Amino acid sequence: MQAYLLDFANLLLRWLHVIAAVAWIGESIYFVMLDNGLRPPKADEDKKKGVFGEMWAVHGGGFYHNQKYASAPAKLPADLHWSFWKAYTTWLSGFGLFVLLYMTNPGFYLVNPGSDWAWAAELTGWQANAVALLFLLSGWVVYNELCKRISPNMERDGILSLAVAVMMVVVAYLSTQIFAGRAAFLLTGAVMATAMSANVFFWIIPGQRRMVKAMKAGETPNPIDGKRGKQRSVHNTYFTLPVVLLMLSNHYSFTYTHELSWVIMALFIFAGALIRQFFVLMHAGSIQPAYPAAGVALILVAIWVGAPTGNDNVAAAHSVSSSVNDEERVLAASSSLSEVHEIIEQRCVSCHAQAPEHAGFAAAPAGVILETEEQLLRQIDQVRQVVASGYMPLGNITQMTDAERAEVAAWTP
């Protein structure tokens, strides 16, 4: 019952997270479109009022006339619309999901026993949780310091963008070395998502509040607040597509179990940013197909990097450990289906069953059930991949041996 209730809490929290994220991202994309789609006002009356730009639109059977003021309008309404709760709700619900799914079972989901770094492979549960939290916090601190030191007055944003890009490559690499594959992708996305929400909380909204306060007092707002808010909003715009991709990646083991998963991750981050740039420019009236073409090219490179070859499973099995000798490998390659399923039954079926025996699962993870040989055959490619990579069993809780991994990975129908 406890596992069932946790799964239901996971469902409801994930639902909230997705709804909040859709609302936040949708509003962000809308305002980018609005800002870039503004045209100089045509009416002299609007020009005198300080209108910087306007846009006429039709939607849902009605007509809309949006205007943006270059400086303080003559009067601010009492019901001024603010955009921040969607950002905060997205981050809080996402962090809640991370606590519920990963931090309650860090030995399963966070610890990377196959890490080349001995200290990471030997982390205990609470240590893995602490490192994960430190990873998130450090990501925001480093990003924020880059913004403050490289382009404090928004005059070197191009160089800043390159620095942030390098930072994300480093984050991708470190995450895959420290944490288990799926957690590595999630935490890299969470570093970006944390920066996005923190930008809203620490910079964008406080700056807007100071501007509103100055306007109401009849003073001229400090232009740096508007520039800084714009800078961080732009960063949030380019983070959006990569974050969504990284959050979806945990459903696709071929991304996070590959030995070059950090390269695949970095390629997807840059591809998402390039594709987003196309839409940003399109809203401004400039069609630049080179950006989505470059993004698609990077995705194709990611597909090429992660593509399996005919001998991948056997090669992975051979490299599992030097403790697996040549004779064992020959036996592994000649195993029967029943022998392979016997290993799966012993090491995997406690979780991957119609009614899992493991207390942490109310249903088979990812819906993968391996109780019969027929069920194993339907999932054999995925099973060989995650077993050979060492990703499954999670945290190797069932103590699958290197020889058993070699046997499963080398077997072919």
TITORTOR-421312 format. One record per residue (C-alpha): x, y, z; chain. Coordinates in Angstrom, 1 decimal. Layout:
N
PAVEX        u        v        w   mol
PAVEX        X        Y        Z     A
...
This chain:
413
PAVEX        u        v        w   mol
PAVEX      0.0      0.0      0.0     A
PAVEX      2.8      2.4      0.8     A
PAVEX      4.4      1.9     -2.6     A
PAVEX      1.0      2.5     -4.2     A
PAVEX      0.4      5.7     -2.3     A
PAVEX      3.9      6.9     -3.2     A
PAVEX      3.2      6.2     -6.9     A
PAVEX     -0.1      8.1     -6.7     A
PAVEX      1.7     11.0     -5.1     A
PAVEX      4.2     10.8     -7.9     A
PAVEX      1.4     11.0    -10.4     A
PAVEX     -0.3     14.0     -8.9     A
PAVEX      2.9     15.9     -8.3     A
PAVEX      4.1     15.2    -11.8     A
PAVEX      0.7     16.3    -13.1     A
PAVEX      1.1     19.6    -11.2     A
PAVEX      4.7     20.0    -12.4     A
PAVEX      3.8     19.5    -16.1     A
PAVEX      0.8     21.9    -15.9     A
PAVEX      2.9     24.6    -14.2     A
PAVEX      5.7     24.1    -16.7     A
PAVEX      3.4     24.3    -19.7     A
PAVEX      1.8     27.5    -18.3     A
PAVEX      5.2     29.1    -17.5     A
PAVEX      6.9     28.1    -20.8     A
PAVEX      3.8     29.1    -22.8     A
PAVEX      3.6     32.5    -21.2     A
PAVEX      7.4     33.0    -21.7     A
PAVEX      7.1     32.0    -25.4     A
PAVEX      4.1     34.3    -25.8     A
PAVEX      5.9     37.3    -24.3     A
PAVEX      9.1     36.7    -26.4     A
PAVEX      6.8     36.6    -29.4     A
PAVEX      5.1     39.8    -28.3     A
PAVEX      8.3     41.6    -27.6     A
PAVEX      9.9     40.7    -30.9     A
PAVEX      6.7     41.3    -32.8     A
PAVEX      6.2     44.9    -31.7     A
PAVEX      6.1     47.5    -34.4     A
PAVEX      6.4     51.3    -34.0     A
PAVEX      3.1     52.9    -33.1     A
PAVEX      1.3     54.6    -36.0     A
PAVEX     -1.0     57.0    -34.0     A
PAVEX      0.6     60.3    -33.0     A
PAVEX     -1.4     60.0    -29.7     A
PAVEX      0.3     56.8    -28.8     A
PAVEX      3.7     58.2    -29.6     A
PAVEX      3.1     61.2    -27.3     A
PAVEX      2.0     58.8    -24.5     A
PAVEX      5.5     57.1    -24.8     A
PAVEX      4.4     53.9    -26.5     A
PAVEX      7.5     52.1    -27.8     A
PAVEX      5.8     49.5    -29.9     A
PAVEX      2.5     47.8    -30.6     A
PAVEX      1.0     44.7    -32.0     A
PAVEX     -2.4     43.9    -33.4     A
PAVEX     -3.5     40.3    -33.2     A
PAVEX     -6.6     38.1    -33.7     A
PAVEX     -7.4     35.0    -31.7     A
PAVEX    -10.4     33.1    -30.6     A
PAVEX    -12.8     35.4    -32.5     A
PAVEX    -11.5     38.6    -30.9     A
PAVEX     -9.0     41.3    -31.7     A
PAVEX     -6.2     42.4    -29.4     A
PAVEX     -4.1     45.5    -29.3     A
PAVEX     -0.9     45.2    -27.3     A
PAVEX      1.3     48.2    -26.5     A
PAVEX      4.7     48.5    -24.8     A
PAVEX      5.9     51.7    -23.1     A
PAVEX      9.5     52.7    -23.5     A
PAVEX      9.4     54.5    -20.1     A
PAVEX      6.8     54.9    -17.3     A
PAVEX      3.3     55.3    -18.6     A
PAVEX      1.3     58.2    -17.2     A
PAVEX     -0.6     55.9    -14.8     A
PAVEX     -0.2     52.4    -13.6     A
PAVEX     -3.3     50.3    -13.0     A
PAVEX     -3.9     48.8     -9.6     A
PAVEX     -4.4     45.3    -11.1     A
PAVEX     -1.0     45.1    -12.9     A
PAVEX     -0.4     41.6    -14.0     A
PAVEX      2.7     39.8    -12.7     A
PAVEX      4.3     36.6    -14.0     A
PAVEX      6.1     34.6    -11.3     A
PAVEX      3.9     32.0     -9.6     A
PAVEX      4.1     29.7    -12.6     A
PAVEX      7.9     29.7    -12.4     A
PAVEX      7.9     29.1     -8.7     A
PAVEX      5.3     26.3     -8.9     A
PAVEX      7.3     24.6    -11.6     A
PAVEX     10.5     24.5     -9.6     A
PAVEX      8.9     23.6     -6.3     A
PAVEX      6.9     20.7     -7.8     A
PAVEX      9.9     19.5     -9.8     A
PAVEX     12.1     19.6     -6.6     A
PAVEX      9.3     17.7     -4.8     A
PAVEX      9.4     15.1     -7.5     A
PAVEX     13.1     14.8     -7.2     A
PAVEX     12.9     14.3     -3.4     A
PAVEX     10.0     11.8     -3.8     A
PAVEX     11.6      9.7     -6.5     A
PAVEX     15.3     10.1     -6.2     A
PAVEX     16.3     11.3     -2.7     A
PAVEX     14.1      8.7     -1.0     A
PAVEX     16.0      5.9     -2.8     A
PAVEX     19.4      7.4     -3.5     A
PAVEX     21.1      4.0     -3.6     A
PAVEX     18.8      3.1     -6.4     A
PAVEX     18.7      6.2     -8.5     A
PAVEX     21.6      8.5     -7.6     A
PAVEX     24.7      6.4     -6.8     A
PAVEX     26.8      5.5     -9.8     A
PAVEX     28.6      2.3     -8.8     A
PAVEX     30.2      2.1    -12.2     A
PAVEX     31.8      5.6    -11.9     A
PAVEX     35.5      5.9    -12.8     A
PAVEX     35.8      8.1     -9.8     A
PAVEX     36.1      5.9     -6.7     A
PAVEX     34.6      8.4     -4.3     A
PAVEX     31.5      8.8     -6.4     A
PAVEX     31.1      5.0     -6.8     A
PAVEX     31.3      4.6     -3.0     A
PAVEX     28.8      7.3     -1.9     A
PAVEX     26.3      6.2      0.7     A
PAVEX     22.7      7.2      0.3     A
PAVEX     22.8     10.4      2.4     A
PAVEX     26.1     11.4      0.8     A
PAVEX     24.6     11.0     -2.7     A
PAVEX     21.7     13.2     -1.6     A
PAVEX     24.0     15.9     -0.2     A
PAVEX     26.2     15.9     -3.3     A
PAVEX     23.0     16.2     -5.5     A
PAVEX     21.8     19.2     -3.6     A
PAVEX     25.3     20.7     -3.7     A
PAVEX     25.4     20.1     -7.4     A
PAVEX     22.2     22.1     -7.9     A
PAVEX     23.3     24.9     -5.7     A
PAVEX     26.7     25.1     -7.2     A
PAVEX     25.2     25.2    -10.7     A
PAVEX     23.2     28.3     -9.8     A
PAVEX     26.1     30.0     -8.0     A
PAVEX     28.5     29.5    -10.9     A
PAVEX     26.0     30.6    -13.5     A
PAVEX     25.0     33.7    -11.5     A
PAVEX     28.7     34.7    -10.9     A
PAVEX     29.4     34.3    -14.6     A
PAVEX     26.5     36.8    -15.4     A
PAVEX     27.7     39.2    -12.7     A
PAVEX     31.4     39.2    -13.6     A
PAVEX     31.4     38.8    -17.4     A
PAVEX     28.5     41.1    -18.3     A
PAVEX     27.4     43.1    -15.2     A
PAVEX     26.0     45.9    -17.4     A
PAVEX     24.8     43.7    -20.2     A
PAVEX     27.5     45.0    -22.5     A
PAVEX     29.2     41.6    -23.1     A
PAVEX     26.3     39.2    -23.4     A
PAVEX     27.8     37.4    -26.4     A
PAVEX     30.9     36.4    -24.4     A
PAVEX     28.6     35.5    -21.5     A
PAVEX     26.6     33.2    -23.7     A
PAVEX     29.7     31.3    -24.7     A
PAVEX     30.8     31.0    -21.1     A
PAVEX     27.4     29.6    -20.1     A
PAVEX     27.6     27.1    -23.0     A
PAVEX     31.0     25.9    -21.8     A
PAVEX     29.6     25.7    -18.3     A
PAVEX     26.8     23.4    -19.4     A
PAVEX     29.2     21.1    -21.2     A
PAVEX     31.2     20.8    -17.9     A
PAVEX     27.9     20.2    -16.0     A
PAVEX     26.9     17.5    -18.4     A
PAVEX     30.3     15.8    -18.0     A
PAVEX     30.4     16.0    -14.2     A
PAVEX     26.9     14.8    -13.8     A
PAVEX     27.5     11.6    -15.8     A
PAVEX     30.7     10.9    -13.8     A
PAVEX     29.1     11.4    -10.4     A
PAVEX     25.5     10.2    -10.7     A
PAVEX     23.7      7.3    -12.3     A
PAVEX     22.8      7.8    -15.9     A
PAVEX     19.1      8.8    -15.6     A
PAVEX     19.8     11.0    -12.6     A
PAVEX     22.7     12.7    -14.5     A
PAVEX     20.4     13.8    -17.3     A
PAVEX     17.7     14.9    -14.8     A
PAVEX     20.2     16.9    -12.6     A
PAVEX     21.7     18.6    -15.6     A
PAVEX     18.2     19.7    -16.6     A
PAVEX     17.6     20.7    -13.0     A
PAVEX     20.7     22.9    -12.9     A
PAVEX     19.2     24.8    -15.9     A
PAVEX     15.7     24.9    -14.5     A
PAVEX     17.0     26.1    -11.1     A
PAVEX     18.8     28.9    -12.9     A
PAVEX     15.6     29.8    -14.7     A
PAVEX     13.5     30.0    -11.6     A
PAVEX     16.3     31.7     -9.6     A
PAVEX     16.5     34.3    -12.4     A
PAVEX     12.9     35.1    -11.8     A
PAVEX     13.1     35.1     -8.0     A
PAVEX     16.4     37.0     -7.5     A
PAVEX     16.6     39.3    -10.4     A
PAVEX     13.6     39.7    -12.7     A
PAVEX     10.8     40.2    -10.2     A
PAVEX     12.8     42.3     -7.7     A
PAVEX     14.0     44.5    -10.6     A
PAVEX     10.4     44.9    -11.8     A
PAVEX      9.2     45.8     -8.3     A
PAVEX     11.8     48.5     -8.0     A
PAVEX     10.7     49.9    -11.4     A
PAVEX      7.1     49.9    -10.4     A
PAVEX      7.9     51.5     -7.1     A
PAVEX      9.9     54.3     -8.8     A
PAVEX      7.1     54.9    -11.3     A
PAVEX      4.5     55.2     -8.5     A
PAVEX      6.7     57.7     -6.7     A
PAVEX      7.1     59.8     -9.9     A
PAVEX     10.7     58.9    -10.3     A
PAVEX     12.6     57.6    -13.3     A
PAVEX     13.3     53.8    -13.0     A
PAVEX     16.9     52.6    -13.0     A
PAVEX     17.4     51.4    -16.6     A
PAVEX     19.8     48.7    -15.3     A
PAVEX     16.8     46.8    -13.8     A
PAVEX     15.1     46.5    -17.1     A
PAVEX     18.3     45.5    -18.9     A
PAVEX     19.2     42.9    -16.3     A
PAVEX     15.7     41.5    -16.3     A
PAVEX     15.8     41.3    -20.1     A
PAVEX     19.2     39.5    -20.0     A
PAVEX     18.0     36.8    -17.6     A
PAVEX     14.7     36.4    -19.5     A
PAVEX     16.7     35.8    -22.7     A
PAVEX     18.7     33.1    -20.9     A
PAVEX     15.5     31.5    -19.7     A
PAVEX     14.2     31.5    -23.3     A
PAVEX     17.2     29.5    -24.6     A
PAVEX     17.2     27.1    -21.6     A
PAVEX     13.6     26.1    -22.3     A
PAVEX     13.9     23.5    -25.0     A
PAVEX     17.0     21.8    -23.6     A
PAVEX     15.4     21.5    -20.2     A
PAVEX     12.2     19.9    -21.6     A
PAVEX     14.3     17.4    -23.6     A
PAVEX     16.5     16.5    -20.5     A
PAVEX     13.4     16.0    -18.4     A
PAVEX     11.9     13.6    -21.0     A
PAVEX     15.2     11.7    -21.5     A
PAVEX     14.7      9.4    -18.5     A
PAVEX     12.1      7.5    -20.6     A
PAVEX     14.8      6.5    -23.1     A
PAVEX     17.7      4.5    -21.8     A
PAVEX     19.7      4.7    -25.0     A
PAVEX     20.5      8.3    -24.0     A
PAVEX     21.7      7.9    -20.5     A
PAVEX     23.4      4.5    -20.7     A
PAVEX     25.8      5.3    -23.4     A
PAVEX     29.5      5.7    -22.5     A
PAVEX     29.4      9.2    -24.2     A
PAVEX     26.1     10.2    -22.7     A
PAVEX     27.5     13.6    -21.7     A
PAVEX     28.3     14.3    -25.3     A
PAVEX     24.8     13.3    -26.4     A
PAVEX     23.5     15.6    -23.6     A
PAVEX     25.6     18.5    -24.7     A
PAVEX     24.6     18.1    -28.3     A
PAVEX     20.9     18.1    -27.4     A
PAVEX     21.4     21.3    -25.3     A
PAVEX     22.9     23.2    -28.1     A
PAVEX     20.4     21.8    -30.6     A
PAVEX     17.5     23.1    -28.5     A
PAVEX     19.1     26.5    -28.1     A
PAVEX     19.6     26.8    -31.9     A
PAVEX     16.1     25.8    -32.7     A
PAVEX     14.8     28.2    -30.2     A
PAVEX     16.8     31.0    -31.8     A
PAVEX     15.0     30.4    -35.1     A
PAVEX     11.6     31.1    -33.5     A
PAVEX     12.9     34.1    -31.6     A
PAVEX     14.1     35.6    -34.9     A
PAVEX     11.0     34.6    -36.7     A
PAVEX      8.9     36.6    -34.3     A
PAVEX     11.0     39.6    -35.1     A
PAVEX     10.3     39.1    -38.8     A
PAVEX     13.6     37.4    -39.8     A
PAVEX     13.5     33.9    -41.1     A
PAVEX     16.9     32.2    -40.6     A
PAVEX     16.7     28.5    -41.6     A
PAVEX     20.4     28.0    -40.8     A
PAVEX     19.6     27.9    -37.1     A
PAVEX     17.1     25.0    -37.2     A
PAVEX     19.3     23.3    -39.8     A
PAVEX     22.2     23.5    -37.5     A
PAVEX     20.1     22.2    -34.6     A
PAVEX     18.9     19.2    -36.6     A
PAVEX     22.5     18.6    -37.7     A
PAVEX     23.5     18.4    -34.0     A
PAVEX     20.6     16.0    -33.3     A
PAVEX     21.8     13.8    -36.2     A
PAVEX     25.3     13.8    -34.7     A
PAVEX     23.8     12.8    -31.4     A
PAVEX     22.0      9.9    -33.1     A
PAVEX     25.3      8.9    -34.8     A
PAVEX     27.2      9.0    -31.5     A
PAVEX     24.6      7.0    -29.6     A
PAVEX     23.8      4.5    -32.4     A
PAVEX     24.3      0.9    -31.5     A
PAVEX     26.4     -1.4    -33.8     A
PAVEX     25.9     -5.0    -34.4     A
PAVEX     28.5     -6.0    -31.8     A
PAVEX     27.7     -3.4    -29.2     A
PAVEX     26.2     -5.8    -26.7     A
PAVEX     29.0     -8.3    -26.9     A
PAVEX     31.6     -5.6    -26.8     A
PAVEX     30.0     -4.1    -23.7     A
PAVEX     29.8     -7.5    -22.1     A
PAVEX     33.5     -8.0    -22.8     A
PAVEX     34.4     -4.7    -21.1     A
PAVEX     32.3     -5.3    -18.0     A
PAVEX     35.2     -6.4    -16.0     A
PAVEX     38.6     -8.1    -16.4     A
PAVEX     37.3    -10.7    -13.9     A
PAVEX     35.3    -12.2    -16.8     A
PAVEX     37.7    -14.6    -18.5     A
PAVEX     37.7    -15.8    -22.2     A
PAVEX     36.2    -19.1    -21.3     A
PAVEX     33.2    -17.4    -19.5     A
PAVEX     32.7    -15.1    -22.5     A
PAVEX     32.5    -18.0    -24.9     A
PAVEX     30.0    -19.7    -22.6     A
PAVEX     28.0    -16.4    -22.4     A
PAVEX     27.7    -16.2    -26.2     A
PAVEX     26.4    -19.8    -26.4     A
PAVEX     23.8    -19.4    -23.6     A
PAVEX     20.2    -20.6    -24.2     A
PAVEX     17.1    -18.4    -23.7     A
PAVEX     16.2    -20.4    -20.6     A
PAVEX     19.6    -19.8    -19.1     A
PAVEX     19.4    -16.1    -19.7     A
PAVEX     15.9    -15.9    -18.3     A
PAVEX     17.1    -17.7    -15.2     A
PAVEX     19.5    -14.8    -14.6     A
PAVEX     16.8    -12.3    -15.3     A
PAVEX     14.4    -14.1    -12.9     A
PAVEX     17.0    -14.1    -10.2     A
PAVEX     18.2    -10.5    -10.6     A
PAVEX     15.4     -8.5    -12.2     A
PAVEX     12.0    -10.0    -11.7     A
PAVEX     11.7     -8.8     -8.1     A
PAVEX     10.9     -5.4     -9.6     A
PAVEX      9.9     -6.2    -13.2     A
PAVEX      6.9     -8.3    -12.4     A
PAVEX      3.1     -7.9    -12.5     A
PAVEX      3.2     -7.6     -8.7     A
PAVEX      6.7     -6.6     -7.8     A
PAVEX      8.1     -8.1     -4.6     A
PAVEX     10.4     -5.1     -4.0     A
PAVEX      8.8     -2.7     -1.5     A
PAVEX      9.7      0.4     -3.6     A
PAVEX      7.5     -0.4     -6.5     A
PAVEX      3.7     -0.8     -6.8     A
PAVEX      4.0     -1.7    -10.5     A
PAVEX      6.8     -2.8    -12.8     A
PAVEX      9.2      0.1    -13.5     A
PAVEX      8.5      1.6    -17.0     A
PAVEX      5.9     -1.1    -17.5     A
PAVEX      8.6     -3.7    -18.3     A
PAVEX      7.6     -7.1    -17.1     A
PAVEX     10.1    -10.0    -17.4     A
PAVEX      8.4    -12.9    -15.7     A
PAVEX      8.3    -15.2    -18.8     A
PAVEX     10.7    -16.0    -21.6     A
PAVEX      8.2    -14.5    -24.1     A
PAVEX      8.1    -11.2    -22.2     A
PAVEX     11.9    -11.2    -22.1     A
PAVEX     12.1    -11.8    -25.8     A
PAVEX      9.9     -8.7    -26.5     A
PAVEX     12.2     -6.5    -24.4     A
PAVEX     15.6     -8.2    -25.1     A
PAVEX     17.3     -5.3    -26.9     A
PAVEX     16.5     -2.9    -24.1     A
PAVEX     17.4     -5.5    -21.5     A
PAVEX     20.8     -6.2    -23.0     A
PAVEX     21.6     -2.5    -23.3     A
PAVEX     20.9     -1.5    -19.7     A
PAVEX     22.4     -4.7    -18.3     A
PAVEX     25.6     -4.4    -20.3     A
PAVEX     26.0     -0.7    -19.4     A
PAVEX     25.6     -1.5    -15.7     A
PAVEX     22.6      0.7    -15.3     A
PAVEX     20.4     -2.2    -14.4     A
PAVEX     19.7     -3.5    -11.8     A
PAVEX     19.5     -0.1    -10.2     A
PAVEX     22.3      0.3     -7.8     A
PAVEX     23.0     -3.4     -8.5     A
PAVEX     20.8     -4.1     -5.5     A
PAVEX     20.4     -7.8     -6.6     A
PAVEX     24.1     -8.2     -6.9     A
PAVEX     24.3     -9.2    -10.6     A
PAVEX     27.8    -10.5    -11.3     A
PAVEX     30.0     -9.4    -14.2     A
PAVEX     29.8    -12.9    -15.7     A
PAVEX     26.0    -12.7    -15.6     A
PAVEX     26.1     -9.3    -17.3     A
PAVEX     28.3    -10.8    -20.0     A
PAVEX     25.9    -13.7    -20.5     A
PAVEX     22.8    -11.5    -20.8     A
PAVEX     24.5     -8.9    -23.0     A
PAVEX     26.1    -11.4    -25.4     A
PAVEX     23.0    -13.5    -25.9     A
PAVEX     21.1    -13.3    -29.2     A
PAVEX     17.8    -14.9    -30.2     A
